[in-house]
Amino acid sequence: MTSIRQDAAALPTSDIDPFDHENLRDRTPMQIALREAGPVVYLNRYDVYALGRYDEVGAAMVDWQHFQVGAGVGLANFHTEKPWRLPAMPTESDPPLHDAPRRVLSKILSPRVLRRVREQWTADAEELVERLVAAGGEFDAMPALAAAFPLKVFPDAVGLPKEGREDLLAYGDLVFNAFGPKNDLFTRSANRLAELSAWVTTLCAREVLAEGGFGAEIWAAADRGDLTQQQAPLVVRSLLSAGVDTTVHGIAAILHAFATHPEQWQRLREQPQLARVAFDEAVRWASPLQMVFHTTATETAFADATIPKHKKILMLLGAANRDPRRWHNPDAFDLTRDPSGHLGFGMGIHQCVGQHVARLEAEVLLTVLARRIKQIEPAAPPRRGLNNTLQTWESLPIRVST
């Protein structure tokens, strides 16, 4: 078979704006259009190349030699633009700079280490659920459950002070809006840029972090020489940037899924060992992180296209996670499915290093809910939040019965 590579001028081209409010409110039409236009689509509005099919997104993610993150995981291209903050580590670094921080975090956040927090997190989940049931069982699940639980257990595990934790959500909103264009959503978040950046910087300092927490262990790794002293606060900052919002919106996604799919909730109640599968299926079905950018290191031949050097590649994770070429009946939320291999946590050397933390938080909370709650149902229509790269709910009213 003869393969003909296409230069940029010959590729399918689209003027779709992935960051238009309507496309952020309901991403499905935009994702289908870009996914079906071709394996590589040129978006002329932003001068970027979009991948929406599962095979191509996965292939680009594992090919870190050609598709790199050191120029940023957002639309901003650090080859030509100054980043608004020092690049995240290891999230926005390539080998060899990437390797030491990744090794340290992989060890600190490993499933074996996380076993020590399971009992406490279960007690925290039970206390939270009992409080909501005692208050009548009807509440906005976004702040009361999806946000409240991660904002309790994760900062405790990192070793953060109690005060001001709710601002981690505002900081996350800023970070994930900053991965898109400098539109009104970025401007909204950036109103507190200086204040939030300064606050988060103070949280990353050695003297602020409680002994025995993830943060202190990162500094201990620096003392052992596993990291440099300069890298340590940036690695702590990565925990605070990526460790809260994606989990909050992942838990919100699965609560919405169960409220709208009562038969799946009954399946989980009958088989609570499916809690982790359920969370992964929710991440596939309604990926909290909908898109991420990489950058070509050189002129790159990919999927019969030739992409110039230092060009931004938009990877549409949400589109790939519903690609019918990979998934049977992809729009269904279905606990009988094997969702392993979804791209919600990425793939390859940059796959989310905190995914075990997110899975444990969700598993613990779902297990407690399945034991205590017979039924979850919508109490009012939910309301979407808007963020350039996260799929969010602003309000998620639900009613639970025991």
KEKOL-563662 format. One record per residue (C-alpha): x, y, z. Coordinates in steps of 0.5 Angstrom, whole numbers, padded with zeros to 4 digits, always signed. Last residue first. Layout:
REM residues N
XYZ
...
END
This chain:
REM residues 402
-0062+0011+0106
-0065+0016+0101
-0060+0021+0097
-0063+0027+0093
-0058+0031+0089
-0057+0038+0086
-0050+0038+0082
-0048+0046+0081
-0042+0049+0078
-0041+0042+0074
-0034+0041+0071
-0030+0039+0065
-0023+0042+0065
-0019+0045+0060
-0022+0052+0059
-0027+0052+0065
-0034+0053+0065
-0039+0050+0070
-0045+0046+0068
-0051+0047+0072
-0055+0041+0074
-0063+0040+0074
-0066+0039+0080
-0066+0034+0086
-0063+0029+0081
-0063+0022+0084
-0059+0017+0089
-0062+0011+0092
-0060+0006+0097
-0055+0010+0101
-0051+0007+0106
-0046+0001+0104
-0046+0004+0097
-0044+0011+0100
-0038+0008+0104
-0036+0004+0098
-0036+0010+0093
-0032+0015+0098
-0027+0010+0099
-0026+0008+0092
-0026+0015+0090
-0021+0017+0094
-0017+0011+0092
-0017+0012+0085
-0015+0020+0086
-0009+0018+0090
-0007+0012+0085
-0008+0017+0079
-0003+0022+0082
+0003+0020+0077
-0002+0022+0071
+0001+0019+0065
+0007+0023+0063
+0012+0017+0061
+0006+0014+0057
-0001+0015+0058
-0006+0020+0060
-0010+0020+0066
-0017+0020+0062
-0014+0016+0057
-0018+0010+0058
-0014+0004+0057
-0018+0000+0063
-0025+0002+0062
-0027-0006+0062
-0035-0005+0061
-0040-0008+0065
-0040-0002+0069
-0044+0002+0064
-0044+0009+0062
-0046+0009+0055
-0043+0014+0050
-0038+0009+0048
-0043+0004+0045
-0037-0001+0044
-0030+0003+0045
-0024+0004+0041
-0027+0006+0034
-0033+0009+0037
-0028+0014+0040
-0031+0016+0047
-0025+0016+0051
-0021+0019+0045
-0026+0025+0044
-0025+0027+0052
-0018+0026+0051
-0018+0031+0046
-0010+0032+0045
-0008+0039+0042
-0001+0039+0039
+0003+0045+0039
+0008+0046+0033
+0015+0047+0035
+0018+0043+0029
+0013+0042+0023
+0008+0037+0023
+0008+0032+0017
+0001+0028+0016
+0000+0020+0014
-0001+0019+0022
+0005+0022+0024
+0011+0025+0021
+0015+0030+0025
+0019+0036+0024
+0022+0036+0031
+0020+0037+0038
+0013+0037+0037
+0009+0040+0042
+0004+0037+0047
-0003+0040+0049
-0008+0037+0054
-0015+0036+0053
-0022+0034+0057
-0019+0033+0064
-0025+0031+0068
-0026+0026+0063
-0034+0024+0063
-0035+0017+0060
-0027+0015+0061
-0027+0018+0068
-0033+0015+0070
-0031+0008+0067
-0025+0009+0071
-0029+0011+0078
-0034+0005+0076
-0028+0000+0076
-0025+0003+0082
-0032+0002+0086
-0033-0005+0083
-0032-0009+0089
-0038-0006+0092
-0042-0011+0088
-0049-0011+0090
-0049-0003+0091
-0045-0002+0085
-0050-0006+0081
-0056-0002+0084
-0052+0005+0082
-0052+0002+0075
-0059+0001+0075
-0060+0009+0077
-0056+0012+0071
-0058+0019+0072
-0056+0020+0079
-0050+0015+0078
-0047+0019+0073
-0048+0025+0076
-0044+0022+0082
-0039+0019+0078
-0038+0026+0074
-0037+0030+0081
-0032+0025+0083
-0028+0026+0077
-0029+0034+0078
-0026+0034+0085
-0021+0029+0083
-0019+0033+0077
-0019+0039+0082
-0015+0037+0087
-0008+0034+0086
-0006+0037+0079
-0004+0044+0082
-0003+0042+0089
+0001+0036+0088
+0005+0040+0082
+0007+0046+0087
+0010+0040+0092
+0014+0038+0086
+0016+0046+0084
+0018+0047+0092
+0023+0041+0091
+0026+0043+0085
+0030+0048+0087
+0033+0044+0093
+0035+0039+0088
+0032+0032+0088
+0034+0025+0090
+0040+0028+0094
+0038+0026+0100
+0035+0033+0103
+0031+0033+0096
+0028+0027+0098
+0026+0029+0105
+0023+0036+0102
+0019+0031+0098
+0017+0027+0104
+0015+0034+0107
+0010+0035+0102
+0007+0028+0102
+0006+0028+0109
+0010+0026+0115
+0012+0032+0118
+0007+0038+0117
+0009+0043+0111
+0009+0050+0113
+0017+0050+0114
+0019+0046+0108
+0016+0052+0103
+0010+0049+0098
+0005+0053+0102
+0008+0059+0101
+0008+0059+0094
+0001+0057+0094
-0001+0064+0097
+0004+0068+0093
+0001+0065+0086
-0006+0066+0089
-0005+0073+0091
-0002+0075+0084
-0007+0071+0080
-0013+0073+0083
-0016+0077+0077
-0013+0071+0073
-0019+0067+0074
-0024+0071+0071
-0018+0073+0065
-0017+0066+0064
-0025+0065+0063
-0025+0071+0059
-0020+0069+0054
-0013+0068+0054
-0013+0062+0051
-0013+0055+0054
-0008+0052+0059
-0009+0058+0064
-0016+0056+0065
-0013+0050+0068
-0008+0053+0073
-0014+0059+0075
-0019+0054+0076
-0014+0050+0080
-0012+0056+0084
-0019+0058+0086
-0020+0050+0088
-0014+0051+0092
-0017+0057+0095
-0022+0052+0099
-0016+0050+0103
-0016+0057+0106
-0014+0055+0113
-0013+0048+0115
-0005+0048+0114
-0002+0043+0109
+0001+0036+0110
+0000+0033+0104
-0004+0028+0107
-0009+0033+0110
-0009+0037+0104
-0012+0030+0100
-0017+0028+0106
-0021+0034+0107
-0021+0038+0100
-0022+0031+0097
-0028+0030+0101
-0031+0037+0101
-0031+0038+0093
-0035+0032+0091
-0039+0032+0097
-0042+0038+0099
-0039+0043+0094
-0041+0039+0088
-0047+0035+0091
-0051+0040+0092
-0056+0038+0098
-0062+0033+0099
-0061+0028+0105
-0064+0031+0110
-0059+0034+0114
-0057+0027+0118
-0056+0024+0111
-0051+0030+0110
-0047+0029+0116
-0047+0021+0116
-0044+0022+0109
-0038+0027+0111
-0037+0022+0118
-0037+0016+0113
-0032+0019+0108
-0027+0022+0114
-0027+0015+0117
-0026+0012+0110
-0020+0017+0109
-0017+0015+0116
-0017+0007+0114
-0014+0008+0107
-0009+0013+0109
-0003+0008+0111
-0005+0004+0104
-0003+0010+0100
+0005+0008+0101
+0003+0001+0098
-0001+0004+0092
+0005+0009+0090
+0004+0016+0092
+0011+0017+0095
+0015+0013+0090
+0012+0015+0084
+0013+0022+0086
+0020+0021+0087
+0021+0018+0081
+0018+0023+0077
+0022+0028+0080
+0028+0025+0078
+0026+0023+0071
+0023+0030+0068
+0030+0033+0067
+0032+0028+0063
+0027+0027+0060
+0022+0032+0059
+0019+0037+0063
+0012+0040+0064
+0008+0035+0069
+0015+0034+0073
+0015+0039+0075
+0011+0045+0073
+0014+0050+0069
+0015+0057+0073
+0009+0061+0072
+0006+0066+0067
+0010+0062+0062
+0014+0067+0057
+0012+0065+0050
+0016+0063+0043
+0019+0056+0045
+0014+0056+0051
+0008+0055+0047
+0002+0057+0050
-0004+0053+0049
-0003+0049+0055
+0002+0043+0057
+0008+0047+0056
+0014+0047+0052
+0017+0042+0056
+0011+0037+0054
+0014+0034+0048
+0011+0030+0042
+0017+0027+0038
+0021+0024+0044
+0015+0023+0048
+0012+0018+0043
+0007+0015+0049
+0003+0021+0048
+0003+0021+0041
+0001+0014+0040
-0005+0014+0045
-0008+0021+0042
-0007+0017+0035
-0011+0011+0037
-0016+0014+0041
-0018+0019+0035
-0019+0026+0037
-0012+0029+0035
-0012+0037+0034
-0006+0041+0030
-0005+0048+0032
-0005+0055+0029
-0010+0058+0034
-0016+0060+0029
-0013+0055+0024
-0014+0049+0027
-0011+0043+0023
-0014+0036+0024
-0010+0030+0025
-0014+0023+0025
-0019+0026+0020
-0025+0030+0020
-0029+0025+0024
-0025+0027+0031
-0026+0034+0030
-0034+0034+0028
-0035+0029+0034
-0031+0033+0039
-0035+0039+0037
-0041+0036+0038
-0040+0033+0044
-0037+0039+0048
-0043+0041+0051
-0042+0047+0056
-0034+0048+0053
-0037+0048+0046
-0042+0053+0048
-0037+0057+0051
-0032+0057+0045
-0026+0054+0048
-0026+0049+0042
-0026+0054+0037
-0028+0050+0030
-0025+0054+0024
-0023+0047+0022
-0018+0044+0017
-0017+0037+0014
-0009+0037+0012
-0007+0039+0005
-0004+0046+0007
+0000+0042+0013
+0003+0037+0009
+0000+0031+0008
+0004+0024+0007
+0002+0019+0002
+0002+0012+0004
+0003+0007-0002
+0000+0000+0000
END
